[in-house]
C-alpha cells in the first residue's frame, strides 16, 4: 500500500515538473488549485500538498497563502538543467519486494549526492498492460529531460523482451544514461552497453546448491517460471558449477521451466525424481511449497526446497524458507555510485557491480533425523 501512495504523489510531482521544464507553465504562471489537482488525479488533498511541497523545496514553485501555487518567477531555461533528476523505472515496484529497499537506499543518498528522484507509475498497480505502462513512463522521463534512469527490466509478462529493448533504445537515443538494477535485458551471458548493479547471481546459485549437497543431496533440481528475468540463467550457471565441483554431472532434465502453482506440472517434476529443489526466487519457492502441501508432500521431510532473495514472508511461510539474502542497501549505494560515475565518463565501457549474497538457513532445507 505504501508503494502505491508514493507512486501517486510522485506521478503528480513528475507531471507538473515536466510541464515546468518544458515551459507549458511559464515563470509566474499559476498552477491548478489543490482541489482541481485532487479531482484530476483522484487523490486526497495531502497527496497533492506533498507533491507541491516537493516542487517548492526544489525552487520550482512558490506558494502564496490564500492565492495558490505559482511557477517560480526566477526560474529560467538556463538554470533548469543544473540540477540532477533521476527517474526510477521499476515496473514491479510494490509487487517484487526487494526493489522497495533498493529504491529507499537510492533516495537516501539524494542529498549527499545532490540529486532528485522522479518516480513515474509504471503500471504495477494499474489497468494498463505492464509493458505499455513502462514504455509510457520512459517517454515521460525523456520528456522531463532526466539526467539518468534506474531501470529494472520487465519479466514474467508476454512481450517483455521486446519492451525492454524498446525502452533501452529510447533512452539511448535521448542520450540518457541507464543503470540496470538486478538484471540485464539481453539474454545471459550477453551484456548491453549499460551499467548493471545487482547481487552476484552465479554465487547465489552456487551457494544454495552447495548447501543442499552438503546436507546429503546427490541430485539437485532447479525450478524457474516462464518469462523469468535473465538473472535466472546466471543462477543456473552457479547451480551447475556447484554440482560439478561436487563430482555430480548435471543433467538438463533436472532444470525445469514450469509454473510452481500448477499441481500437474509439480506432480510431473516429482515423478521425474526431484526431491531437492533450488527455486529461482522466494515467490517460486513459496508457491511450490503450497502446491506440495496440496499434493500431501511434506517439506522438508519428503522434498527440500530453497528460494532466493530473502523477502520478508520467506521466514514466516508455513515452513520457513532457506534462501539467500540480497543486500539491498548495498545494491542501492552501488547503483548511485554507478550513475554518478557514468555521468562523469559517458564513453567508458559498461561495468557490472556485484554485491555478495548471504545464505539464510531455515527449516525448508533441513531434514530432521528420524
KOLPA-362767 format. One line per 8 residues: number of its first residue (from 1); their letters; for each residue x, y, z of N, C-alpha, C. Coordinates in steps of 0.001 Angstrom, whole numbers. Example, Ala and Ser with C-alpha at 12.3 -4.5 7.8 and 13.67 -1.06 7.14 Angstrom:
// KOLPA-362767
1) AS) 13190,-5690,7800,12300,-4500,7800,13200,-3300,7800 | 12850,-2250,7080,13670,-1060,7140,12900,30,7870
//
This chain:
// KOLPA-362767
1) XXXXXXXX) 822,-1199,0,0,0,0,861,1255,0 | 1988,1226,774,2872,2376,830,3443,2722,-529 | 3824,1706,-1304,4379,1947,-2644,3353,2611,-3543 | 2076,2226,-3392,1040,2792,-4237,815,4266,-3922 | 806,4622,-2606,640,6016,-2220,1796,6853,-2732 | 3031,6367,-2566,4195,7091,-3064,4124,7271,-4563 | 3623,6257,-5261,3533,6306,-6708,2599,7432,-7145 | 1470,7610,-6455,517,8662,-6821,1142,10041,-6632
9) XXXXXXXX) 1743,10246,-5474,2337,11567,-5210,3476,11855,-6186 | 4303,10859,-6474,5414,11059,-7390,4943,11280,-8814 | 3839,10631,-9208,3298,10847,-10551,2842,12292,-10726 | 2182,12851,-9706,1746,14244,-9762,2962,15160,-9829 | 3929,14909,-8954,5152,15701,-8928,5868,15662,-10283 | 6025,14448,-10832,6749,14293,-12094,6037,15011,-13229 | 4702,14897,-13291,3961,15506,-14397,4035,17029,-14341 | 3881,17602,-13137,3946,19061,-13025,5363,19554,-13310
17) XXXXXXXX) 6364,18840,-12787,7743,19249,-13040,8058,19213,-14533 | 7590,18159,-15220,7822,18053,-16666,7197,19235,-17393 | 5990,19614,-16986,5320,20750,-17626,6099,22040,-17412 | 6709,22201,-16223,7512,23395,-15956,8794,23377,-16781 | 9490,22244,-16792,10745,22125,-17536,10533,22397,-19019 | 9417,21934,-19553,9143,22099,-20982,8325,23347,-21281 | 8189,24221,-20250,7613,25561,-20392,6147,25542,-20805 | 5434,24460,-20469,3972,24508,-20617,3384,25392,-19522
25) XXXXXXXX) 4121,25484,-18399,3859,26505,-17389,5054,27451,-17409 | 4810,28708,-17686,5891,29695,-17746,6145,30276,-16362 | 7313,30888,-16148,7571,31555,-14872,6456,32545,-14533 | 5943,32448,-13314,4869,33319,-12867,3479,32751,-13063 | 3339,31712,-13882,2015,31117,-14110,1482,30472,-12841 | 175,30548,-12669,-463,29872,-11548,-772,28431,-11919 | -472,27512,-11025,-804,26105,-11240,-2268,25860,-10904 | -2832,24742,-11369,-4196,24400,-10947,-4301,24359,-9419
33) XXXXXXXX) -5461,24635,-8898,-5649,24629,-7448,-5520,23210,-6903 | -5315,23112,-5584,-5229,21795,-4959,-6508,21000,-5204 | -7645,21680,-5139,-8917,20991,-5394,-8951,20427,-6815 | -8521,21245,-7787,-8519,20788,-9187,-7574,19613,-9388 | -6411,19657,-8721,-5462,18552,-8845,-6010,17284,-8183 | -6701,17449,-7048,-7330,16288,-6394,-8336,15629,-7327 | -9125,16445,-8004,-10124,15908,-8929,-9465,15247,-10136 | -8425,15887,-10669,-7764,15361,-11867,-7138,14004,-11617
41) XXXXXXXX) -6456,13850,-10452,-5699,12625,-10181,-6430,11642,-9272 | -7626,12023,-8825,-8423,11154,-7933,-7635,10781,-6688 | -7085,11794,-6030,-6287,11583,-4831,-6760,12525,-3733 | -6260,12314,-2529,-6602,13165,-1401,-5776,14453,-1432 | -6231,15442,-671,-5513,16724,-631,-4099,16584,-72 | -3869,15774,1000,-2489,15636,1490,-1520,15109,431 | -2008,14246,-473,-1141,13728,-1533,-720,14845,-2479 | -1678,15698,-2864,-1370,16836,-3730,-434,17806,-3018
49) XXXXXXXX) -722,18075,-1744,111,19003,-971,1547,18525,-906 | 1724,17222,-725,3075,16663,-655,3828,16894,-1955 | 3164,16703,-3103,3809,16913,-4406,4183,18374,-4589 | 3285,19285,-4228,3567,20711,-4375,4682,21159,-3437 | 4696,20608,-2227,5765,20957,-1285,7130,20545,-1810 | 7179,19390,-2477,8461,18946,-3028,8911,19883,-4147 | 7984,20302,-5002,8319,21250,-6059,8789,22574,-5459 | 8150,22993,-4382,8557,24229,-3715,9954,24098,-3113
57) XXXXXXXX) 10258,22939,-2496,11566,22749,-1867,12695,22776,-2892 | 12375,22483,-4152,13381,22480,-5214,13441,23822,-5941 | 12643,24787,-5489,12703,26118,-6077,11937,26255,-7377 | 11164,25252,-7750,10405,25314,-9000,9080,26044,-8824 | 8564,26012,-7615,7243,26576,-7336,7320,27384,-6049 | 6546,28470,-5969,6343,29130,-4685,4840,29220,-4423 | 4488,29186,-3157,3079,29115,-2765,2715,30355,-1959 | 1561,30926,-2293,1076,32113,-1593,-172,31731,-810
65) XXXXXXXX) -168,32011,479,-1297,31677,1329,-2559,32351,819 | -3570,31546,558,-4853,32062,97,-4914,32354,-1378 | -3771,32275,-2074,-3753,32603,-3504,-3499,31388,-4380 | -2640,30459,-3915,-2359,29271,-4700,-874,29057,-4923 | -548,28232,-5916,838,27869,-6227,1209,28438,-7588 | 2437,28975,-7680,2889,29641,-8896,4281,29141,-9278 | 4536,29083,-10592,5875,28748,-11066,6817,29874,-10664 | 7983,29501,-10150,8924,30498,-9655,9297,31487,-10752
73) XXXXXXXX) 9178,32764,-10444,9496,33809,-11428,10973,33850,-11749 | 11812,33373,-10807,13261,33415,-11018,13753,32275,-11891 | 12851,31354,-12227,13255,30163,-12977,13403,30498,-14455 | 14523,30152,-15044,14693,30306,-16484,15305,29044,-17050 | 15290,28919,-18356,15706,27675,-19004,17176,27375,-18756 | 18000,28383,-18524,19412,28111,-18307,19682,27526,-16933 | 18774,27776,-15972,19012,27271,-14626,18461,25877,-14419 | 17513,25452,-15248,16845,24171,-15007,17764,22958,-15118
81) XXXXXXXX) 18631,22866,-16110,19426,21645,-16228,20516,21485,-15159 | 20763,22513,-14327,21871,22431,-13386,21644,21387,-12298 | 20394,21006,-12029,20101,20005,-11021,19972,18640,-11678 | 20348,17599,-10916,20263,16235,-11420,18930,15625,-11009 | 18239,15054,-11977,16987,14344,-11725,17117,12944,-12308 | 16911,11940,-11467,16993,10553,-11911,15607,9913,-11844 | 15248,9207,-12906,13973,8509,-12932,14111,7077,-12440 | 13132,6621,-11684,13039,5220,-11286,12041,4531,-12202
89) XXXXXXXX) 12523,3607,-12995,11653,2829,-13882,11649,1397,-13362 | 10758,1136,-12409,10713,-135,-11682,9334,-735,-11905 | 9123,-1467,-13000,7771,-1902,-13350,7046,-2729,-12294 | 7760,-3483,-11460,7087,-4347,-10498,7289,-3867,-9060 | 7518,-2554,-8915,7652,-2000,-7577,6345,-2175,-6818 | 6438,-2679,-5589,5237,-2978,-4819,4753,-4395,-5023 | 5308,-5088,-6029,4970,-6489,-6286,6173,-7371,-5962 | 7339,-6988,-6489,8586,-7683,-6174,9252,-6940,-5028
97) XXXXXXXX) 9269,-7538,-3852,9556,-6827,-2607,10953,-6228,-2516 | 11947,-6840,-3121,13320,-6377,-2906,13566,-4978,-3455 | 12751,-4513,-4402,13039,-3219,-5019,12656,-2037,-4142 | 11764,-2219,-3198,11424,-1115,-2304,12624,-678,-1463 | 13330,-1592,-766,14509,-1139,-9,15651,-656,-901 | 15778,-1188,-2107,16804,-693,-3024,16511,760,-3398 | 15247,1051,-3733,14869,2427,-4074,15026,3356,-2875 | 14701,2847,-1684,14876,3653,-477,16347,3998,-277
105) XXXXXXXX) 17223,3041,-529,18663,3284,-405,19129,4334,-1401 | 18613,4267,-2630,18955,5279,-3641,18490,6654,-3179 | 17244,6735,-2699,16689,8023,-2280,17453,8611,-1097 | 17928,7758,-200,18648,8243,981,19947,8956,624 | 20458,8673,-569,21720,9286,-986,21530,10549,-1814 | 20267,10949,-1993,19996,12081,-2878,20590,13383,-2360 | 20528,13607,-1038,21037,14875,-506,22559,14943,-604 | 23243,13870,-188,24710,13908,-187,25280,13943,-1604
113) XXXXXXXX) 24519,13453,-2576,24987,13460,-3974,24280,14507,-4831 | 23419,15323,-4200,22773,16455,-4869,21960,16044,-6104 | 21046,15102,-5897,20139,14749,-6983,18724,14598,-6435 | 17755,14586,-7357,16355,14383,-7012,15849,13143,-7723 | 14859,12509,-7131,14284,11281,-7701,12902,11567,-8286 | 12686,11114,-9509,11357,11103,-10124,10861,9669,-10138 | 9623,9496,-9784,9056,8155,-9707,7748,8140,-10485 | 7780,7658,-11713,6571,7555,-12504,5888,6228,-12247
121) XXXXXXXX) 4571,6226,-12220,3819,4984,-12020,3891,4167,-13297 | 4655,3073,-13268,4852,2272,-14480,3913,1082,-14551 | 2821,1124,-13799,1741,186,-14066,1661,-1041,-13214 | 2479,-1159,-12156,2408,-2361,-11334,1045,-2538,-10702 | 315,-1401,-10493,-996,-1481,-9877,-2098,-994,-10821 | -1740,-650,-12032,-2730,-78,-12927,-3426,-1103,-13791 | -4324,-597,-14636,-5067,-1478,-15535,-4346,-1671,-16858 | -3387,-797,-17178,-2686,-897,-18447,-1762,-2107,-18442
129) XXXXXXXX) -1555,-2716,-19612,-549,-3773,-19698,792,-3253,-19220 | 1527,-4102,-18523,2758,-3676,-17864,3773,-3123,-18843 | 3928,-3767,-20002,4922,-3309,-20977,4565,-1910,-21476 | 3305,-1692,-21821,2884,-385,-22329,3046,695,-21269 | 2711,370,-20015,2834,1347,-18939,4292,1734,-18716 | 5196,749,-18772,6614,1035,-18589,7151,1908,-19727 | 6745,1618,-20947,7183,2424,-22080,6651,3849,-21971 | 5419,4005,-21484,4846,5344,-21310,5632,6122,-20256
137) XXXXXXXX) 6006,5463,-19155,6817,6119,-18130,8159,6539,-18698 | 8754,5691,-19504,10029,6016,-20148,9894,7281,-20996 | 8826,7378,-21787,8618,8572,-22624,8475,9822,-21763 | 7784,9698,-20636,7608,10855,-19760,8934,11287,-19134 | 9802,10325,-18824,11120,10676,-18307,11949,11393,-19366 | 11843,10943,-20597,12570,11606,-21683,12051,13032,-21858 | 10733,13173,-21806,10132,14499,-21927,10561,15402,-20770 | 10708,14805,-19586,11134,15572,-18415,12627,15881,-18420
145) XXXXXXXX) 13355,15342,-19402,14787,15596,-19559,15569,15171,-18319 | 15312,13969,-17860,16019,13469,-16688,17497,13278,-17009 | 18308,13253,-15948,19754,13094,-16112,20161,11642,-16259 | 19320,10722,-15802,19610,9295,-15879,18402,8497,-15393 | 18401,7193,-15667,17283,6330,-15279,17818,5051,-14648 | 17274,4706,-13478,17500,3400,-12865,16380,2482,-13366 | 16754,1401,-14046,15779,580,-14774,15872,-876,-14362 | 14744,-1430,-13916,14629,-2870,-13678,13906,-3474,-14877
153) XXXXXXXX) 14570,-4301,-15691,13915,-4863,-16868,12651,-5651,-16519 | 11698,-5577,-17422,10443,-6307,-17278,10679,-7809,-17317 | 9801,-8558,-16638,9836,-10010,-16691,8436,-10553,-16433 | 8253,-11852,-16675,7039,-12608,-16334,5786,-12146,-17069 | 5940,-11360,-18142,4793,-10964,-18954,5147,-11144,-20422 | 4151,-11425,-21235,4381,-11568,-22665,4905,-10256,-23249 | 5866,-10364,-24140,6413,-9191,-24813,7425,-8416,-24003 | 7880,-8991,-22862,8787,-8216,-22015,10152,-8000,-22670
161) XXXXXXXX) 10637,-8966,-23426,11966,-8808,-24032,11970,-7674,-25052 | 10950,-7636,-25911,10854,-6568,-26908,10640,-5217,-26235 | 9813,-5206,-25173,9586,-3964,-24446,10853,-3423,-23813 | 11632,-4301,-23212,12898,-3874,-22608,13829,-3260,-23645 | 13905,-3886,-24813,14779,-3362,-25867,14296,-1990,-26348 | 12969,-1821,-26464,12447,-524,-26905,12749,566,-25880 | 12593,239,-24605,12884,1222,-23552,14353,1620,-23598 | 15246,636,-23679,16682,930,-23749,17007,1771,-24979
169) XXXXXXXX) 16400,1443,-26101,16661,2190,-27338,16206,3643,-27208 | 15023,3852,-26633,14520,5216,-26461,15454,6045,-25580 | 15911,5463,-24483,16793,6186,-23575,18154,6433,-24209 | 18681,5447,-24941,19969,5627,-25618,19886,6728,-26665 | 18789,6743,-27436,18632,7770,-28472,18497,9163,-27866 | 17946,9223,-26641,17824,10511,-25941,19091,10865,-25172 | 20116,10009,-25261,21398,10207,-24573,21204,10307,-23060 | 20333,9450,-22534,20087,9394,-21092,20725,8123,-20553
177) XXXXXXXX) 21684,8224,-19634,22346,7030,-19097,21367,6113,-18361 | 21600,4815,-18482,20802,3802,-17806,21698,3053,-16828 | 21222,2883,-15602,21828,1926,-14681,20796,832,-14455 | 21116,-381,-14902,20218,-1516,-14750,20305,-2056,-13329 | 19160,-2354,-12753,19095,-2944,-11423,18662,-4396,-11525 | 19399,-5282,-10910,19081,-6704,-10776,19420,-7536,-12005 | 19098,-7048,-13207,19271,-7892,-14396,19538,-7058,-15631 | 20238,-7672,-16585,20348,-7078,-17912,19080,-7433,-18685
185) XXXXXXXX) 18844,-6714,-19775,17675,-7029,-20600,18037,-7935,-21779 | 19343,-8170,-21990,19777,-9080,-23049,19901,-10495,-22491 | 19774,-11517,-23340,19876,-12908,-22871,21245,-13190,-22263 | 21266,-13800,-21087,22518,-14192,-20438,23254,-15197,-21327 | 24589,-15070,-21525,25518,-14154,-20852,25835,-12878,-21630 | 25006,-12490,-22604,25255,-11241,-23318,25171,-10069,-22352 | 25841,-8953,-22707,25790,-7745,-21901,25475,-6553,-22775 | 24576,-5719,-22306,24235,-4493,-23009,25316,-3438,-22757
193) XXXXXXXX) 25086,-2235,-23268,26059,-1146,-23078,25712,-285,-21874 | 24908,-836,-20936,24523,-103,-19730,25160,-743,-18501 | 25475,80,-17516,25992,-441,-16252,24913,-1279,-15566 | 25361,-2300,-14839,24446,-3237,-14178,24846,-3398,-12722 | 23859,-3288,-11838,24098,-3433,-10409,23132,-4475,-9849 | 23674,-5451,-9121,22809,-6466,-8527,23606,-7413,-7660 | 22922,-8429,-7165,23601,-9455,-6383,24423,-10329,-7338 | 25443,-10986,-6827,26223,-11931,-7629,25372,-13184,-7802
201) XXXXXXXX) 24679,-13277,-8943,23713,-14351,-9148,24364,-15713,-9343 | 25546,-15746,-9943,26255,-17017,-10073,26587,-17556,-8682 | 27084,-16680,-7816,27414,-17091,-6454,26159,-17520,-5688 | 25041,-16844,-5921,23797,-17208,-5238,23357,-18615,-5604 | 23387,-18928,-6912,23012,-20275,-7339,23959,-21328,-6805 | 25241,-21009,-6785,26250,-21938,-6270,26023,-22196,-4782 | 25806,-21135,-4021,25693,-21239,-2564,24528,-22138,-2158 | 23367,-21946,-2773,22196,-22741,-2398,22350,-24204,-2807
209) XXXXXXXX) 22882,-24427,-3999,23070,-25806,-4454,24083,-26527,-3573 | 25169,-25853,-3270,26193,-26447,-2412,25644,-26751,-1018 | 24781,-25896,-525,24154,-26131,781,23392,-27456,777 | 22609,-27715,-256,21856,-28974,-331,22804,-30170,-463 | 23865,-30009,-1238,24838,-31099,-1395,25514,-31413,-57 | 25860,-30368,671,26498,-30575,1972,25575,-31290,2961 | 24272,-31215,2711,23308,-31892,3569,22773,-33166,2911 | 23596,-33776,2038,23320,-35120,1565,22725,-35282,194
217) XXXXXXXX) 22418,-34186,-516,21809,-34324,-1842,22820,-34871,-2849 | 22392,-35843,-3636,23218,-36373,-4726,22666,-35957,-6087 | 21482,-35376,-6062,20880,-34786,-7255,20135,-33540,-6776 | 20285,-32431,-7511,19581,-31192,-7175,18879,-30698,-8439 | 17594,-30402,-8327,16831,-29862,-9448,16691,-28352,-9303 | 16435,-27686,-10442,16303,-26232,-10462,14967,-25886,-11121 | 14199,-24996,-10486,12864,-24642,-10987,12759,-23133,-11186 | 12284,-22730,-12379,12018,-21313,-12630,10761,-21168,-13466
225) XXXXXXXX) 10143,-20006,-13392,8893,-19746,-14102,9146,-19259,-15525 | 8202,-19499,-16461,8342,-18960,-17818,8447,-17435,-17800 | 9190,-16885,-18755,9370,-15435,-18919,10138,-14785,-17762 | 10965,-15572,-17071,11733,-15019,-15956,12854,-14103,-16454 | 13358,-13275,-15536,14459,-12360,-15858,15726,-13142,-16173 | 16673,-12465,-16829,17909,-13118,-17239,18793,-13515,-16060 | 18528,-12982,-14879,19273,-13403,-13691,19142,-14904,-13451 | 18020,-15474,-13875,17774,-16896,-13658,18895,-17734,-14259
233) XXXXXXXX) 19363,-17346,-15422,20341,-18166,-16128,21743,-18003,-15541 | 22011,-16851,-14937,23254,-16714,-14185,23220,-17611,-12951 | 22055,-17683,-12318,21910,-18544,-11142,22033,-20021,-11526 | 21534,-20375,-12702,21676,-21754,-13177,23143,-22089,-13413 | 23922,-21123,-13895,25354,-21381,-14094,26014,-21708,-12756 | 25692,-20948,-11712,26243,-21234,-10393,25785,-22580,-9866 | 24526,-22913,-10117,23964,-24217,-9730,24751,-25356,-10381 | 25023,-25229,-11667,25760,-26281,-12377,27203,-26385,-11861
241) XXXXXXXX) 27823,-25245,-11595,29203,-25268,-11094,29295,-25984,-9758 | 28311,-25769,-8888,28327,-26429,-7581,28197,-27939,-7735 | 27347,-28386,-8646,27203,-29817,-8890,28516,-30410,-9403 | 29114,-29750,-10384,30356,-30264,-10963,31474,-30291,-9931 | 31560,-29265,-9096,32598,-29237,-8063,32424,-30369,-7056 | 31183,-30840,-6918,30923,-31955,-6005,31040,-33310,-6693 | 31438,-33306,-7964,31570,-34561,-8711,30260,-35089,-9229 | 29223,-34230,-9318,27912,-34633,-9830,27734,-34013,-11213
249) XXXXXXXX) 27501,-34846,-12213,27306,-34336,-13572,25868,-33874,-13714 | 25634,-32568,-13927,24256,-32080,-14021,23589,-32537,-15312 | 22307,-32805,-15212,21510,-33197,-16370,20537,-32077,-16704 | 20365,-31810,-17996,19399,-30785,-18402,17983,-31140,-17974 | 17726,-32438,-17765,16386,-32861,-17336,16104,-32459,-15890 | 17129,-31993,-15169,16943,-31539,-13792,16541,-30057,-13733 | 16581,-29377,-14855,16252,-27947,-14909,14855,-27807,-15511 | 13956,-27155,-14785,12530,-27152,-15149,12008,-25729,-15308
257) XXXXXXXX) 11445,-25451,-16463,10685,-24218,-16676,9217,-24588,-16509 | 8635,-24217,-15381,7277,-24666,-15071,6628,-23703,-14091 | 5305,-23807,-13978,4560,-22992,-13025,4476,-23731,-11696 | 5029,-23175,-10632,5035,-23869,-9342,3654,-24016,-8718 | 2691,-23253,-9208,1334,-23379,-8700,479,-24371,-9449 | 1030,-24984,-10484,292,-25964,-11292,553,-27356,-10738 | -475,-27976,-10152,-303,-29272,-9485,171,-30350,-10452 | -331,-30340,-11690,82,-31360,-12656,1558,-31229,-13004
265) XXXXXXXX) 2023,-29986,-13180,3434,-29783,-13510,4332,-30166,-12338 | 3895,-29851,-11138,4688,-30210,-9957,4696,-31715,-9759 | 3563,-32352,-9981,3493,-33810,-9855,4443,-34474,-10858 | 4492,-33946,-12077,5401,-34484,-13096,6856,-34317,-12676 | 7168,-33188,-12063,8526,-32928,-11587,8922,-33967,-10539 | 8005,-34266,-9608,8291,-35239,-8557,8419,-36651,-9121 | 7560,-36979,-10067,7620,-38309,-10681,8923,-38511,-11440 | 9543,-37401,-11869,10837,-37480,-12550,12008,-37648,-11605
273) XXXXXXXX) 11743,-37633,-10300,12810,-37912,-9340,13295,-36729,-8523 | 12675,-35558,-8664,13133,-34385,-7916,12770,-34504,-6440 | 13753,-34271,-5582,13477,-34251,-4141,14263,-33163,-3419 | 15234,-32552,-4096,15975,-31401,-3580,15924,-30327,-4657 | 15246,-29219,-4362,14924,-28262,-5417,15383,-26858,-5050 | 16214,-26265,-5918,16573,-24853,-5821,15597,-24087,-6707 | 14862,-23157,-6110,13915,-22340,-6871,14557,-21011,-7248 | 14109,-20455,-8362,14713,-19246,-8901,14578,-18046,-7970
281) XXXXXXXX) 13521,-18009,-7160,13336,-16927,-6196,12370,-17392,-5109 | 12178,-16542,-4105,11341,-16920,-2978,9882,-17110,-3376 | 9387,-16259,-4273,7987,-16382,-4685,7734,-17747,-5319 | 8651,-18198,-6167,8529,-19515,-6788,8569,-20609,-5730 | 9478,-20475,-4751,9616,-21492,-3708,8375,-21583,-2830 | 7808,-20451,-2465,6615,-20460,-1616,5422,-21056,-2358 | 5275,-20715,-3645,4189,-21307,-4440,4374,-22817,-4560 | 5636,-23250,-4767,5914,-24683,-4864,5569,-25385,-3553
289) XXXXXXXX) 5966,-24801,-2430,5685,-25417,-1133,4185,-25552,-906 | 3427,-24548,-1327,1966,-24608,-1189,1379,-25732,-2040 | 1880,-25878,-3275,1389,-26948,-4155,1772,-28314,-3606 | 2982,-28435,-3084,3410,-29698,-2482,2491,-30076,-1317 | 2099,-29101,-534,1191,-29377,584,-156,-29892,73 | -641,-29292,-1020,-1895,-29765,-1615,-1771,-31210,-2091 | -558,-31579,-2537,-318,-32939,-3030,58,-33906,-1901 | -25,-33426,-660,306,-34250,518,1783,-34648,554
297) XXXXXXXX) 2615,-33799,-22,4070,-34000,6,4635,-33057,1061 | 5421,-33572,1979,5886,-32790,3120,7239,-32134,2847 | 7318,-30865,3232,8568,-30105,3184,9011,-29881,4635 | 10237,-30265,4996,11343,-30799,4175,11468,-32321,4207 | 10553,-33040,4881,10750,-34477,5062,10795,-35226,3740 | 9886,-34891,2817,9849,-35583,1531,10628,-34832,448 | 10497,-33528,443,11148,-32685,-566,11744,-31468,129 | 13003,-31166,-172,13641,-29969,365,13590,-28865,-691
305) XXXXXXXX) 13317,-27650,-227,13093,-26513,-1127,13913,-25320,-648 | 14534,-24611,-1585,15184,-23334,-1270,14702,-22276,-2246 | 14788,-21009,-1804,14446,-19880,-2676,15639,-18970,-2844 | 15389,-17756,-3328,16427,-16729,-3430,15780,-15366,-3243 | 16424,-14489,-2509,16077,-13076,-2286,15900,-12745,-812 | 15337,-13673,-11,15027,-13428,1396,14045,-12273,1554 | 12910,-12367,857,11832,-11404,1074,11236,-11642,2455 | 10468,-10692,2960,10003,-10731,4337,9214,-11997,4662
313) XXXXXXXX) 8345,-12409,3731,7481,-13545,4048,8211,-14879,4038 | 9461,-14913,3548,10159,-16200,3442,10382,-16840,4810 | 10650,-16026,5829,10877,-16589,7163,9570,-16901,7897 | 8429,-16363,7355,7155,-16567,8034,6235,-17537,7292 | 6725,-18137,6218,5913,-19111,5497,5672,-20337,6382 | 4760,-21172,5975,4369,-22331,6799,5591,-23146,7241 | 6491,-23378,6290,7811,-23936,6625,8821,-22855,6273 | 9479,-22236,7262,10419,-21141,6981,11435,-21531,5908
321) XXXXXXXX) 11676,-20611,4987,12368,-20903,3736,13859,-20610,3810 | 14663,-21602,3455,16093,-21375,3236,16255,-20584,1940 | 17100,-19560,1972,17213,-18668,828,18556,-17943,898 | 18822,-17056,-52,19960,-16150,57,19438,-14725,97 | 20028,-13940,964,19589,-12556,1145,20306,-11640,178 | 19517,-10787,-487,20099,-9738,-1314,20410,-8532,-426 | 21637,-8012,-450,21992,-6837,363,21462,-5564,-306 | 20184,-5261,-78,19502,-4197,-824,20117,-2822,-597
329) XXXXXXXX) 20521,-2536,637,21128,-1234,904,22422,-1071,111 | 23230,-2135,65,24483,-2093,-703,24204,-1916,-2187 | 23195,-2629,-2695,22853,-2514,-4118,22434,-1084,-4453 | 21642,-455,-3582,21236,926,-3811,22415,1875,-3829 | 23345,1685,-2893,24528,2557,-2856,25407,2356,-4086 | 25561,1103,-4508,26347,836,-5715,25683,1431,-6954 | 24346,1418,-6979,23628,1979,-8124,23894,3472,-8260 | 23890,4192,-7147,24181,5628,-7191,25633,5862,-7600
337) XXXXXXXX) 26537,5060,-7063,27950,5169,-7464,28102,4977,-8969 | 27405,3971,-9509,27482,3700,-10945,26931,4867,-11757 | 25804,5429,-11311,25200,6529,-12063,26082,7776,-12037 | 26597,8132,-10878,27430,9337,-10793,28708,9169,-11606 | 29274,7969,-11583,30478,7697,-12371,30172,7773,-13863 | 29010,7252,-14263,28644,7280,-15679,28453,8706,-16177 | 27882,9572,-15362,27683,10962,-15775,29021,11678,-15990 | 30036,11266,-15234,31359,11882,-15373,32121,11331,-16569
345) XXXXXXXX) 31805,10097,-16971,32554,9462,-18061,31584,8697,-18953 | 30929,9417,-19841,29879,8824,-20688,30417,7739,-21614 | 31678,7853,-22024,32207,6933,-23027,32843,5675,-22486 | 32847,5489,-21167,33502,4316,-20575,32735,3038,-20878 | 33450,1910,-20841,32816,621,-21053,31806,332,-19936 | 30774,-445,-20269,29775,-815,-19271,30422,-1632,-18151 | 29999,-1367,-16932,30567,-2011,-15755,29472,-2783,-15023 | 29850,-3933,-14447,28946,-4711,-13605,29395,-4608,-12154
353) XXXXXXXX) 28476,-4179,-11288,28739,-4093,-9853,27972,-5224,-9174 | 28680,-6123,-8479,28047,-7295,-7873,28188,-7269,-6358 | 27050,-7374,-5678,27043,-7479,-4220,26968,-8956,-3831 | 27527,-9310,-2683,27597,-10710,-2275,26324,-11163,-1551 | 25781,-12319,-1932,24594,-12852,-1253,24966,-13472,88 | 23972,-13586,969,24183,-14188,2287,23222,-15355,2473 | 23750,-16537,2767,22917,-17727,2952,22125,-17620,4255 | 20816,-17858,4162,19934,-17858,5326,19328,-19265,5433
361) XXXXXXXX) 19813,-20053,6376,19381,-21448,6507,18177,-21521,7436 | 17094,-22135,6911,15885,-22339,7706,15370,-23760,7476 | 14209,-24067,7978,13734,-25451,8054,13491,-26110,6699 | 13196,-25331,5650,12766,-25937,4378,13827,-26806,3726 | 15111,-26662,4150,16180,-27430,3510,16851,-28432,4465 | 16352,-28570,5675,17000,-29429,6668,16049,-30548,7053 | 16391,-31790,6668,15565,-32917,7057,15881,-33329,8486 | 14846,-33413,9279,15041,-33834,10664,15342,-35329,10711
369) XX) 16289,-35705,11549,16622,-37120,11663,15477,-37853,12307 | 15143,-39035,11762,14004,-39804,12262,14402,-40684,13423
//
